[in-house]
C-alpha cells in the first residue's frame, strides 16, 4: 500500500540518505524539518498555492490531506494557512 510511511521513506528518508545529509527522520542529530498533516478532504485551487510558479497538474483535484504545521530547523514557519516568515525570497 502506498501510505504515509512509504511516502515518507521515498520522499524524505531515501533522498537524504542518498545526499548524505542528516534529514528525513525524526531522530536525535537530524535536522528538525517536519510537516504535520491532517486527514481532510479539499480541492486544490490556484489561491492555495504559495509558489511563484503556479503550474501544477493538481489544480481542481480532490486532496485527502491538508498541511497544518511546517517546522524548518525546529522553528515553526507555517500554521494553518499563515506563514510566520515569507515562504520564498524574491531576488531582483
N, C-alpha and C positions, 0 to 999 in steps of 0.2 A: 504494500500500500504506500502511496505517495503522500505521507502525512508530515506533520511538523518536525518530528525527529529526523527524518530523511532529508527534508528541505534544509534544516539547519546544517546537517552534515555536508550536503552538496554545495550550499551557497556560503557557508561560513567556515566551518572546520577545515574542509579539504583545501579550499583556496589559500587559507592562511598557512596551512602546513606546507603546501607547495611553494609559497613565497618565503617560508622560513620566518614568519612573524608571529608574535605571541597574541593572537586574536582568534576569535571563533569558538572559544569555550568559556564557560563560567567556572574559572578555577583561579586559585592564588597565582600571581605572577603574570596573568593575562591582562591585556588592556580592557578596561571596563566599558566596552561598547555594547549596548544592549537595546533591543527593540521589544516592546511589550505590545501584544495584540489582544483584541477581544473578538470572540466569535460573534459576528454581526453582519447581517445581510445589508448591502447597499449597492448603489450603482455609481461607477466612476464617471464623473463629468469633468470637463475642462477646468472649472473653477476649483476643483480639488487638487490640481497639480501645482507643485511649488518649484518646478524646474524652469529654466529659461527656455528649454526646448520642450514643447508640449506634444510632440509626436509620440503616440503610443497606440498600439493595436487594441488596447483595452478600454478605450473610451466607449461609454454606453453599455459596458458589460457589467453583469452582476458579480459582485465580490462577496466572499464569505467571511473575511476577516477585516478588521479595521485597526489601524495603528493608534495606540493610546498614549504611550510614552516612548521617548527615544533618549538614551543616555550616550554621551560621547566622552570617553575618558573619565567615566564616573560622574559626569556633570549632566544634569537633565537639560536637554536643549529643546524638547518638544513635549507638550502636554495637551492632549485632547483638542487639537486644531490650532494651538498657539505656540509659536516658536519663542524661546527665551533669548535667542540671538538669531540674526539673519541666517536663513538656510544656505545662502550662497553669497559669495562676494563678487561683485561685478567690477572688473578691472577695465578701465578705459584707456 
